[in-house]
């Protein structure tokens, strides 16, 4: 005999329901890693986003369910079920890697975004692990990364000095990563997720199973490559005829003429010989007309991701 349970608002399957369990007509549904011991059937969804292999055949039918959850449902969250699950008439369904022990099927889905080649650790192996709606988390000096399943999560990683992974399942997540000398690898499962990466980190999207996901990388600040600014050089010149050298940012070029690589930060090295009075050149005798240029790729002052672990720690300490 099927047990019918009526809910208003969000519903979470946490192991207390008798399987097979059906959740009928939720808005969105989110399935976390290692959450379903049996099969999962997603019936008539609009969009399905998953890092799990998907078939078109129904493996769980409503005639088999022991528990049916219906009512004025908003979002559904699957955290732990000791058997089969049927999600019926959901709008969007997001399924994390290794979420289902058995088979996943999506009959009647309008669109399925899938990639089953993603190696992902369990949620407990990450520095920050969030699940649900409007969750938040943070970590300093992380060594693994972020695992987020749900919607509208706000996560921050600070002082990143080791390579980290971000695994984002759902939509509207916002993640900020700051640090030096490390790389950020991102896996998207869903849409409208944004990762903000600081200027001293490299970043790549390893998988994008969805759409409208982006990495917003801060440009490398050209000022960090400047050893002596124009103002400092003039101020140090004192009184009389002096030759000064200084560097200024070049905002006109996208390619470095010194190393030939695409660059976010380019500086020019200038020389000037002039008569100075109170830190200001009154007469100029000679100046460089073809200044040397360098960028964050070739400047000796740039911080690169190739730094060793010891060097990275020295930067922060």
Secondary structure, DSSP 8 states (H G I E B T S, - for coil): --EEEEEEEEEEEES-S-SSEEEES-SEEEE-TT-BSS-EEEES-SEEEESS--BSS-SS-GGG-SEEEEEEEEEEEEEEBSS-EEEES-SEEEE-TT-BSS-EE-TT-SEEEE--------GGGSSEEEEEES-EEEEES-SSEEEEEEES-EEEEEEE-S-EEEEEEEES-EEEEEESSEEEEEEEEEES-EEEE-TTEEEEEEEEEEES-EEEE----GGGG-SS-HHHHHHHH-SEEEEEEEEEEE-S-SB-TTT--B-S-EEEEEEEEEEEETTEEEEEEEE-SS-EEEETTT-TT---TT--HHHHHHHH-
